[in-house]
Each structure stands twice: as structure tokens, then as C-alpha cells.
């Protein structure tokens, strides 16, 4: 779930998540390059270039939003705080003890 494609596809022309209808061939090329890159450093470089292009052209201005579950009760068992808000959403392994 931490793959950059999940977030970056919203800038690709023709993608259903591209609500702003961004049609920038440079962004499309950078997206394709990062998606095909095998070398992590090469992929990171393309992602950074894509992000700069998007922000410099004000295609998208990120706002702050975050959902985080914080467990305070000792009755909640087997809960592991996720590293991001995409992971551990189903909570299928979490249970409540009776004590």
C-alpha cells in the first residue's frame, strides 16, 4: 500500500482519480518513468521531479488530513499502530479481552 503509484496516479491524464483533469505530458512521462524504474534511486528522482512539477504549476495543493486510531484501553489486544493511514484498516486480528 505504500507504492507511490497510489498517490501519483491522480496526476495522470485519463486516470479516474484525476479530478482536476490535469493534462501535462511531462507529468505523464515522469509517472511512467517512475512506475517502470527498477532502481530505487532512479524512481525516487522521477517522483521528486513529478512532485515539483505538480506543485510549481499549482495542479494540486495538498492539505492536511489524517485519520489515526489510538488505542487507550488495555482490553484491546493484538493492535499494532500502523506506519501510515493506508495500512491496517481492516483490524481483522484485533480483539477485546474480558479482563
C-alpha positions in Angstrom: 0.0 0.0 0.0 3.0 2.4 0.2 3.6 2.3 -3.5 3.8 5.9 -4.9 1.5 4.9 -7.8 -1.4 5.0 -5.5 -0.9 8.7 -4.8 0.7 9.9 -8.1 -1.9 8.4 -10.5 -4.2 11.3 -9.7 -2.0 13.5 -11.9 -2.1 11.2 -15.0 -4.4 12.2 -17.8 -7.2 9.7 -18.3 -7.0 8.3 -14.8 -10.4 8.3 -13.0 -8.7 9.8 -9.9 -7.5 12.8 -11.9 -10.4 15.0 -10.8 -8.6 18.2 -11.9 -8.3 16.8 -15.4 -4.6 17.6 -15.4 -3.1 17.0 -18.9 0.6 17.6 -18.7 2.7 15.3 -20.9 5.8 16.0 -18.7 3.9 14.7 -15.7 2.7 11.7 -17.6 6.2 10.9 -18.7 7.6 11.2 -15.2 4.8 9.0 -13.9 5.6 6.3 -16.5 9.3 6.5 -15.8 8.9 6.1 -12.0 6.5 3.3 -12.5 8.9 1.3 -14.7 12.1 2.1 -12.8 13.8 -0.8 -11.3 16.5 1.2 -9.5 15.0 2.8 -6.3 17.2 5.9 -6.7 16.1 6.4 -10.2 12.5 6.0 -9.2 12.9 8.5 -6.3 14.4 11.0 -8.7 11.5 10.8 -11.1 9.0 11.0 -8.2 10.6 14.2 -6.8 10.6 15.8 -10.3 7.0 14.9 -10.7 6.0 16.3 -7.3 8.0 19.6 -8.1 6.2 19.9 -11.4 2.8 19.4 -9.9 3.4 21.9 -7.1 5.2 24.5 -9.3 2.2 24.5 -11.6 -0.3 24.5 -8.7 -2.1 21.5 -10.2 -2.7 20.3 -6.7 -2.1 21.9 -3.3 -2.0 19.3 -0.6 -4.0 19.9 2.6 -3.5 18.2 5.8 -5.8 15.3 6.6 -5.1 12.3 8.7 -7.1 9.5 10.4 -5.3 7.8 13.2 -6.6 5.2 15.6 -5.1 5.5 19.1 -5.8 2.7 21.5 -6.1 3.6 25.2 -7.8 0.5 26.6 -5.7 -2.5 27.8 -8.6 -4.7 26.8 -7.7 -4.2 23.1 -5.3 -7.0 22.1 -3.1 -7.6 19.1 -3.4 -4.0 17.8 -0.3 -2.6 16.2 -0.2 1.0 15.3 0.3 1.3 11.6 3.1 3.3 10.0 0.6 5.2 7.8 -3.1 5.7 7.4 -3.4 3.2 4.5 -2.2 0.2 6.5 -4.0 -2.0 9.0 -7.5 -0.7 8.2 -9.4 -3.9 8.5 -8.3 -4.7 12.0 -9.2 -8.4 11.5 -6.6 -9.5 14.0 -7.6 -7.2 16.8 -9.8 -8.5 19.6 -11.1 -7.4 23.1 -10.2 -9.3 26.2 -12.7 -9.8 29.0 -10.4 -8.6 31.8 
